Amino acid sequence: MNIKLSLKNHCIETEIKKQYNRSISEYFSSRRTGDKKSIETRIALLHHALETLDFGFLRNRYADLRGQSAAAVELCTDTSDNLHIEIDGETIDAKNQI
């Protein structure tokens, strides 16, 4: 799954929190089971990102994640459900390995 992030007005952490909260609201207002399943997947990915990403590290290392950026940023998972971030199509190191 890939989730597009708009970082024009705020940083990656704020955008993920906004999308998470929006998805929770959408889940409870949706009446269709098929819609709920895709929303559940989205919520799980966003929650995983909020729980595991080191946002301070990401903002310090990648200027585009600080906000005020027109870069195309996506939160992604691969077939093994590993979390990745792409900036303009390039996968970045999202782990703080210091």
VENVENMO-V516551 format. One record per pair of residues at least 4 apart in sequence whose C-alpha atoms are under 7 Angstrom apart, sorted by the first residue. I is the first residue (numbers start at 1). J is the second residue. D is the distance in whole Angstrom. If there is no record, write none. Layout:
# VENVENMO-V516551
[[I J D] [I J D]]
This chain:
# VENVENMO-V516551
[[1 76 6] [1 77 6] [2 74 6] [2 75 6] [2 76 4] [2 77 7] [3 74 5] [3 75 5] [3 76 6] [4 73 6] [4 74 4] [4 75 6] [5 15 7] [5 73 5] [5 74 6] [6 15 7] [7 11 6] [7 12 6] [7 15 7] [7 65 7] [7 67 5] [7 68 6] [7 69 6] [7 70 7] [8 67 6] [8 68 4] [8 69 5] [8 70 6] [9 67 6] [9 68 5] [10 14 6] [10 15 7] [10 66 7] [10 67 4] [10 68 6] [11 15 6] [11 65 6] [11 66 4] [11 67 4] [12 16 6] [12 65 5] [12 66 7] [12 67 7] [13 17 6] [13 55 6] [14 18 6] [15 19 6] [16 20 6] [16 46 6] [17 21 6] [18 22 6] [19 23 6] [20 24 6] [20 43 6] [20 46 6] [20 47 7] [21 25 6] [22 26 6] [23 27 6] [23 39 6] [23 43 6] [24 28 7] [24 43 7] [25 29 6] [26 30 6] [27 36 6] [27 39 6] [30 35 7] [30 36 7] [32 36 6] [33 37 6] [34 38 7] [35 39 6] [36 40 6] [37 41 6] [38 42 6] [39 43 6] [40 44 6] [41 45 6] [42 46 6] [43 47 6] [44 48 6] [45 49 6] [46 50 6] [47 51 6] [48 52 6] [49 53 5] [54 58 6] [54 96 7] [55 59 6] [56 60 6] [57 61 6] [57 96 6] [58 62 6] [58 65 7] [58 94 7] [59 63 6] [59 65 5] [59 66 5] [64 69 5] [64 71 6] [71 87 6] [71 88 6] [72 87 6] [72 88 5] [73 86 6] [73 87 5] [73 88 6] [74 85 6] [74 86 5] [74 87 7] [75 84 6] [75 85 5] [75 86 7] [76 83 6] [76 84 5] [76 85 6] [77 81 5] [77 82 5] [77 83 5] [77 84 6] [78 82 6] [84 91 7] [84 94 6] [85 91 6] [85 92 6] [85 94 6] [86 90 5] [86 91 4] [86 92 6] [87 91 7]]
